[in-house]
Amino acid sequence: MTGAGRGKGAVNGFDHEVVVVGAGFSGLCVAIQLRQKGVRDLVILDAAPSVGGVWRHNTYPGVAVDVPSATYCYSFEQNPSWSRSFAPGAEVRAYAEHCADKYKLRSHLRLDTKVERAVFDEDADIWHVHTDQGEITARFLIAAVGPLDQPKNPDIPGIDSFTGKVIHTARWDHGHDLRGERVAVIGTGASGLQVIPELAEAAAHLDVYQRTPIWVFPKVDFAIPRGVRTAFRMLPPLQSLVRFITTVASEVIMVLGIVHYSKAPFLVRATEAICRAHLRRQVPDRRLRRALTPRYGFGCKRPSFSNRYFPTFMRDDVELVTDPIERFTPTSVVTRDGREREIDTLVLATGFKILQLGAMPAFPVVGLGGVELGAHWDEHRYQSYEGVASPLAPNFWLMNGPYTVTGASWFSIIEAGSTHIVRCVTEARRRRALRMVVRRRPHDDFTAEMRTRMKGTILGQPSCARSNSYYFDRHGDAPYVRPQSGLYVWRRSRTFDVNDYEFTR
């Protein structure tokens, strides 16, 4: 074993009792909860040189949270210092560093360490975690790599022949000066919506290539007065109240309108009306407005907030291109209508690999019988128990796995997953179990329930076929989303029957 110090578990035949892969907010959260339960022999691995996950990687111009800041923090460590109602990305990354310091996680971190694969030893009931720094063994393995981790590049003929500068929003090159350049950006999702107004300010000309438009809310973005921040520090319950209000608003829109669409379709229609009115106010040009209007139901793909996105297309130096890209040349983009547009820099706001082989899980996980979990899901459809466990992988849990994301705060989702996992680890320790694996029946029942519930959501409606949403996988399922309320998921993480797992001493 190289690359990480040996923990107390070494006397039992493994280097550490728990290995957590990922030092983003998911990994930090589960590590904090483990420490609070007395689990100290743990190591957190991450390929990056610092903590923060997606917020360490995404530093493109204009990056910020796209939900109210009040919800974007742990419930147990609320941040009274956000400068704006929608916090800038740099502040979110600083918050991750703060949490790592406050909860004494630095000594557990092994950064610049990329996990290449993990293999379960069925005889010894331990995990062999292979990294680019050597092998680490552990009793329990937790994959906490977030879903927005691996940048996705478009598969367009000739793109490798383009000789200009290519930048993905998730790996921004701050040393490249866009001023005076002809720039093209591919993608009009959540990242594109934030970066496009910034690119328009810098470039001599900007072409925006849109495959599907995005539903956009008006953004109530303002600087939080110093007095309010002081009040949050002095009166934490006040901030908790604000967080509760913004979380409830998210639940109403995302859960009642999207998850329970069949019961309350009027909420989706009302939400779409708000977004259309926002577009109408900002874009008087009817032809342009039509091109920017989604042809799929609200909720089929991730919506966002902006007051600057739509007005950008009213500029003389910005062109919205809706004709599909046919190919690239060394210096230009050619669309299906035959038009060729010369560019200097290509910006890819094309999102991430999520529901595909190699992305969930983010590294090969070889469990019982030599079955690799990602390959099994890719072939047999994504499935899980409570979004975190598989009967194929003992002593293993996956944060943000199939059927995880619901309408509540992202941090509520993280905390629920962490609570489930920490209950499992502490129960295995209490029973002195060497192996803990979810039983097949509760796993299959949960997966079947999720697939049945999904039929009543907006994601089960025909209009979503036109959305090109990363919520869907190649099987036509939408296992990114958990069709239940955030409150239910929070309660379930605390009340699921631990005997749904089989323990071996």
C-alpha positions in Angstrom: 0.0 0.0 0.0 1.3 3.4 -1.0 0.0 6.9 -1.1 -1.9 7.0 2.2 -1.0 6.2 5.8 -2.1 3.0 7.3 -4.9 3.4 9.9 -6.0 1.4 12.9 -7.7 -1.1 10.6 -4.2 -2.3 9.4 -4.1 -4.8 12.3 -7.4 -6.3 11.0 -6.0 -6.8 7.5 -6.9 -3.5 5.8 -5.4 0.0 5.7 -8.5 2.0 6.7 -11.9 1.1 8.0 -13.6 3.5 5.5 -12.5 4.9 2.2 -14.5 7.8 0.8 -13.9 8.7 -2.8 -14.6 12.4 -3.6 -13.9 15.5 -1.6 -16.8 17.5 -2.9 -19.8 18.3 -0.7 -21.1 14.7 -0.7 -17.8 13.3 0.5 -17.3 16.0 3.1 -20.8 15.4 4.4 -20.5 11.7 4.9 -17.0 12.1 6.4 -18.4 14.7 8.9 -21.2 12.4 9.9 -18.9 9.4 10.3 -16.6 11.3 12.6 -19.5 12.4 14.6 -20.4 8.8 15.1 -16.9 7.9 16.3 -15.5 6.6 13.0 -12.1 8.1 12.8 -10.2 5.5 10.7 -11.2 7.0 7.4 -9.5 8.5 4.4 -11.0 10.8 1.7 -9.5 10.4 -1.8 -9.8 12.9 -4.6 -8.0 13.4 -7.9 -8.0 17.2 -7.5 -5.5 19.1 -5.4 -8.1 20.7 -3.2 -11.6 20.1 -1.9 -14.8 21.4 -3.5 -15.7 19.0 -6.2 -17.7 20.6 -9.0 -17.1 24.0 -7.4 -13.4 23.5 -7.6 -13.6 22.6 -11.3 -16.2 25.0 -12.5 -14.7 28.5 -12.5 -16.1 29.9 -15.8 -17.1 33.5 -16.0 -20.5 34.1 -14.3 -20.5 30.8 -12.4 -22.9 30.9 -9.5 -25.5 28.7 -7.8 -28.8 28.5 -9.6 -30.9 28.1 -6.4 -31.2 30.5 -3.6 -28.1 30.7 -1.4 -30.0 30.1 1.8 -30.7 26.5 0.7 -27.2 25.9 -0.6 -25.4 24.8 2.6 -25.6 22.1 5.1 -28.4 22.3 7.6 -25.9 21.8 10.4 -23.4 24.4 9.1 -25.4 27.2 7.6 -23.4 30.0 6.0 -24.4 33.5 7.1 -21.8 35.1 4.9 -23.2 34.7 1.4 -22.8 38.0 -0.4 -25.7 37.6 -2.8 -29.0 35.8 -2.9 -27.5 33.5 -5.6 -24.0 32.9 -4.3 -21.0 33.3 -6.7 -19.0 30.1 -7.3 -15.9 31.3 -5.6 -17.8 31.7 -2.3 -19.2 28.2 -2.6 -15.7 26.8 -3.0 -14.5 28.8 0.0 -17.4 27.4 2.0 -16.2 23.9 1.2 -12.7 24.8 2.5 -14.3 26.2 5.6 -16.2 23.0 6.3 -13.1 20.9 5.8 -11.3 23.0 8.4 -14.0 23.3 10.9 -14.8 19.6 11.0 -11.2 18.6 11.1 -11.1 16.7 7.8 -7.7 17.8 6.6 -5.9 14.9 8.2 -8.2 12.5 6.4 -7.6 14.0 2.9 -5.5 12.3 0.3 -5.6 14.7 -2.6 -4.1 14.3 -6.1 -5.1 10.7 -5.8 -7.2 9.3 -8.6 -9.2 6.1 -8.0 -8.8 3.8 -11.1 -10.9 0.9 -9.9 -12.1 -0.9 -6.8 -12.4 -4.7 -6.4 -14.2 -6.6 -3.5 -12.3 -9.5 -2.0 -15.0 -12.0 -1.2 -12.8 -14.1 1.0 -11.6 -11.3 3.3 -14.6 -9.0 2.9 -12.5 -6.0 2.1 -12.2 -3.6 -0.8 -9.0 -3.2 -2.8 -9.0 0.4 -4.0 -6.5 0.9 -6.9 -5.3 4.5 -7.3 -2.6 6.2 -9.4 -0.7 6.4 -6.1 -0.9 2.7 -5.2 -3.5 0.4 -3.6 -5.5 1.1 -0.5 -7.6 -1.5 1.3 -10.7 -0.8 3.3 -13.6 -2.6 5.1 -16.2 -0.1 3.7 -16.1 1.9 0.5 -18.2 5.0 -0.2 -18.3 6.5 -3.7 -19.1 10.2 -3.3 -18.1 11.5 -6.7 -20.9 13.9 -7.7 -22.9 13.5 -10.9 -21.4 16.7 -12.4 -17.8 15.5 -12.5 -16.8 14.3 -16.0 -17.1 16.9 -18.8 -18.9 15.8 -21.9 -17.7 16.8 -25.3 -20.0 16.8 -28.4 -19.5 14.0 -30.9 -19.5 16.2 -34.1 -17.5 15.3 -37.2 -14.3 17.3 -37.6 -14.2 18.8 -34.1 -10.7 17.3 -33.5 -9.5 19.1 -36.6 -10.4 22.5 -35.3 -7.2 24.5 -34.8 -8.5 27.3 -32.7 -8.9 27.3 -28.9 -11.3 24.9 -27.3 -12.5 25.4 -23.7 -15.0 23.4 -21.7 -16.9 25.4 -19.1 -16.0 22.8 -16.5 -12.2 23.3 -17.2 -12.0 27.0 -17.9 -8.7 28.5 -19.2 -8.4 31.8 -17.5 -5.2 32.5 -19.3 -6.9 32.8 -22.7 -8.1 36.3 -23.6 -11.4 36.3 -25.5 -11.4 40.0 -26.2 -11.8 40.8 -29.9 -12.3 37.2 -30.9 -15.0 35.4 -32.8 -16.4 32.9 -30.3 -18.9 30.1 -30.7 -20.5 28.4 -27.7 -22.3 25.1 -27.9 -24.9 24.4 -25.3 -27.8 26.4 -23.7 -28.2 24.5 -20.4 -27.6 25.8 -16.9 -23.9 26.5 -17.5 -24.4 28.0 -21.0 -27.1 30.3 -19.5 -24.6 31.7 -17.1 -21.5 32.0 -19.3 -23.2 33.3 -22.5 -23.8 36.9 -21.2 -20.2 37.0 -20.0 -18.8 35.8 -23.4 -20.9 38.4 -25.2 -19.3 41.2 -23.2 -15.8 40.0 -24.1 -16.0 38.7 -27.7 -16.1 40.7 -30.9 -18.9 38.4 -32.1 -20.6 35.4 -30.4 -22.5 32.6 -32.1 -24.7 30.5 -29.7 -25.5 27.0 -31.0 -28.8 25.8 -29.4 -30.1 22.3 -29.7 -33.0 22.7 -27.2 -34.0 25.9 -25.4 -34.2 26.1 -21.6 -37.0 27.2 -19.3 -35.8 30.3 -17.5 -37.2 32.0 -14.4 -36.7 35.7 -13.5 -33.8 35.9 -11.1 -34.3 37.8 -7.9 -30.6 38.3 -7.4 -29.4 41.0 -5.1 -26.6 41.8 -2.7 -27.4 40.7 0.8 -26.9 43.7 3.1 -24.2 43.5 5.7 -26.9 44.0 8.4 -28.8 40.9 7.2 -25.6 38.9 7.3 -24.9 40.1 10.8 -28.4 39.2 11.9 -27.9 35.6 10.4 -24.7 35.3 12.4 -26.3 36.6 15.6 -29.6 34.8 15.2 -29.1 31.4 13.4 -32.8 30.5 13.7 -33.6 33.5 11.5 -31.4 32.1 8.7 -33.0 28.6 9.3 -36.4 30.2 8.7 -35.2 31.7 5.4 -33.7 28.4 4.4 -37.0 26.6 5.3 -39.0 29.0 3.1 -36.8 28.7 0.1 -36.7 24.9 0.5 -40.5 24.7 0.6 -40.7 26.8 -2.5 -38.4 24.4 -4.3 -40.6 21.5 -3.0 -43.8 23.1 -4.3 -42.4 23.7 -7.8 -40.2 20.6 -8.3 -42.2 18.0 -6.3 -45.8 18.9 -6.7 -45.4 20.2 -10.2 -43.0 17.7 -11.6 -43.0 14.5 -9.4 -46.8 14.7 -8.9 -47.5 16.1 -12.3 -50.5 13.8 -13.0 -52.2 15.1 -9.8 -51.4 18.8 -10.2 -50.7 19.6 -13.9 -51.9 23.1 -13.3 -48.7 23.8 -11.4 -46.6 23.0 -14.4 -48.7 25.2 -16.6 -48.6 28.0 -14.2 -44.8 27.7 -14.0 -44.5 27.7 -17.7 -46.6 30.8 -17.9 -44.2 32.6 -15.6 -41.3 31.7 -17.7 -43.0 32.6 -21.0 -44.0 36.0 -19.5 -40.3 36.6 -18.5 -39.2 35.8 -22.0 -41.9 38.0 -23.5 -40.8 41.0 -21.4 -37.1 40.6 -22.4 -37.4 39.6 -26.0 -39.8 41.7 -28.1 -38.7 40.0 -31.4 -41.4 37.4 -32.0 -39.2 35.2 -34.3 -36.4 35.1 -31.8 -38.8 34.6 -28.9 -40.2 31.5 -30.7 -36.7 30.1 -31.1 -36.0 30.5 -27.4 -39.3 28.9 -26.2 -39.1 25.3 -25.1 -41.2 22.7 -26.9 -41.2 20.3 -24.0 -42.9 20.5 -20.6 -41.3 22.3 -17.7 -39.3 19.9 -15.6 -38.3 17.5 -18.4 -34.8 19.0 -18.1 -33.1 21.3 -15.6 -34.5 24.8 -15.6 -32.6 27.9 -14.3 -32.8 31.5 -13.3 -31.4 34.6 -15.2 -32.2 38.2 -16.0 -29.2 38.5 -18.4 -29.5 35.5 -20.7 -32.4 36.5 -22.9 -31.3 40.2 -23.5 -28.0 38.9 -24.7 -29.6 37.6 -27.9 -30.9 41.2 -28.7 -27.3 42.4 -29.2 -26.1 43.0 -32.8 -22.9 41.0 -32.1 -24.7 37.9 -30.9 -26.4 35.3 -33.2 -28.6 32.4 -32.0 -28.1 29.5 -34.3 -30.7 26.7 -34.2 -29.6 24.8 -37.4 -27.8 21.6 -36.3 -24.0 21.6 -36.6 -23.0 19.3 -39.5 -19.2 19.5 -39.1 -16.2 21.5 -38.1 -13.4 22.7 -40.3 -10.0 23.8 -39.0 -11.3 27.4 -38.7 -15.1 27.3 -38.7 -18.4 25.7 -37.9 -20.6 24.4 -40.7 -24.4 24.0 -40.1 -26.8 21.7 -41.9 -28.0 24.6 -44.1 -24.6 24.9 -45.6 -23.6 28.1 -43.9 -20.0 28.3 -42.6 -19.1 30.6 -39.7 -15.4 31.4 -39.0 -14.4 31.4 -35.3 -11.3 31.8 -33.2 -12.5 30.0 -29.9 -15.0 27.3 -29.3 -16.6 27.1 -25.9 -18.3 23.8 -24.9 -21.1 24.3 -22.4 -22.2 20.7 -23.1 -22.5 19.5 -19.6 -21.4 16.2 -18.1 -21.4 12.4 -18.5 -24.0 11.2 -16.0 -26.1 8.2 -16.8 -23.6 6.2 -18.8 -20.9 3.7 -18.5 -17.9 5.1 -16.7 -19.8 8.0 -15.1 -22.1 6.2 -12.6 -20.2 5.0 -10.7 -17.3 7.2 -11.7 -14.8 4.3 -11.6 -15.1 0.6 -12.1 -16.6 -1.2 -9.0 -16.1 -5.0 -9.2 -18.4 -6.7 -6.7 -19.7 -10.2 -6.1 -18.9 -12.8 -8.7 -16.6 -10.4 -10.5 -19.6 -8.3 -11.8 -18.7 -4.7 -12.5 -21.5 -2.5 -11.2 -21.5 0.2 -13.9 -21.5 -2.4 -16.7 -24.3 -4.3 -15.0 -26.4 -1.1 -14.8 -25.6 -0.1 -18.3 -26.8 -3.4 -19.6 -29.7 -4.2 -17.3 -31.0 -0.6 -16.5 -30.0 1.5 -13.6 -31.3 0.3 -10.2 -30.6 0.7 -6.5 -31.9 0.5 -3.0 -32.8 3.9 -1.6 -30.5 5.4 -4.3 -27.3 4.3 -2.5 -26.9 0.5 -2.4 -26.7 -2.6 -4.6 -26.9 -6.3 -3.7 -23.9 -6.8 -6.1 -21.6 -4.8 -3.9 -21.2 -5.5 -0.2 -19.8 -2.9 2.2 -20.3 -0.3 -0.6 -22.6 2.7 -1.0 -22.9 5.2 -3.8 -23.8 8.8 -3.0 -26.0 10.3 -5.7 -26.8 6.9 -7.3 -29.8 5.9 -9.3 -33.1 7.4 -8.1 -31.5 10.0 -5.7 -32.3 13.5 -6.8 -35.5 15.1 -5.6 -36.9 18.7 -5.6 -35.5 19.7 -2.2 -32.1 21.5 -1.7 -29.1 19.6 -3.1 -27.7 19.7 0.4 -30.8 18.0 1.8 -30.2 15.2 -0.8 -26.6 14.9 0.3 -27.5 14.8 4.0 -30.2 12.1 3.5 -27.7 9.9 1.6 -25.1 10.4 4.2 -27.5 9.6 7.0 -28.4 6.3 5.3 -24.8 5.3 4.8 -23.7 6.3 8.3 -26.5 4.3 9.8 -25.3 1.3 7.9 -21.7 1.6 8.9 -22.5 2.1 12.6 -24.9 -0.8 12.5 -22.3 -3.1 10.9 -19.8 -2.0 13.6 -22.4 -2.6 16.4 -23.0 -6.1 15.1 -19.3 -6.7 14.4 -20.2 -7.7 10.9 -17.5 -8.2 8.3 -20.0 -8.0 5.5 -23.1 -5.9 5.0 -25.1 -6.1 1.7 -28.6 -5.1 0.8 -31.0 -8.0 0.3 -32.3 -8.6 -3.2 -36.0 -8.3 -2.4 -36.0 -4.8 -0.9 -33.7 -3.6 -3.6 -36.0 -4.9 -6.3 -39.1 -3.6 -4.6 -37.6 -0.1 -4.3 -36.5 0.0 -8.0 -39.9 -1.3 -9.1 -41.6 1.4 -7.1 -39.5 4.1 -8.5 -40.2 3.0 -12.1 -43.9 2.9 -11.4 -44.0 6.3 -9.7 -42.0 7.8 -12.6 -45.0 7.2 -15.0 -47.0 9.8 -13.1 -44.3 12.5 -13.3 -43.7 15.0 -16.0 -40.8 12.8 -17.0 -43.3 10.2 -18.1 -45.0 12.5 -20.5 -44.4 12.3 -24.3 -43.2 15.9 -24.5 -40.0 15.0 -22.7 -38.8 13.1 -25.6 -38.0 16.4 -27.3 -36.0 17.8 -24.3 -32.5 16.1 -24.8 -32.3 15.9 -21.0 -29.6 14.3 -19.0 -32.3 13.0 -16.7 -32.8 10.1 -19.2 -30.5 7.2 -20.0 -30.1 5.1 -23.1 -32.9 2.8 -22.0 -35.4 5.6 -21.9 -35.6 5.6 -18.1 -35.1 8.7 -15.9 -33.1 7.2 -12.9 -31.5 10.5 -12.2 -34.6 11.7 -10.4 -36.3 10.2 -7.3 -40.1 10.6 -7.7 -40.7 11.4 -4.0 -40.7 14.5 -1.9 -37.5 15.8 -0.2 -39.3 15.5 3.2 -40.1 11.9 2.6 -36.5 11.1 1.5 -35.2 12.9 4.6 -37.5 10.8 6.9 -36.8 7.6 5.0 -33.0 7.9 5.5 -33.7 7.9 9.3 -36.3 5.1 9.3 -35.5 2.5 6.7 -35.3 -1.0 8.1 -31.6 -1.9 8.6 -32.7 -5.5 8.3 -33.2 -4.8 4.6 -29.5 -5.5 4.7 -27.9 -8.9 5.4 -25.0 -8.9 8.0 -22.3 -11.5 8.1 -20.1 -11.8 11.2 
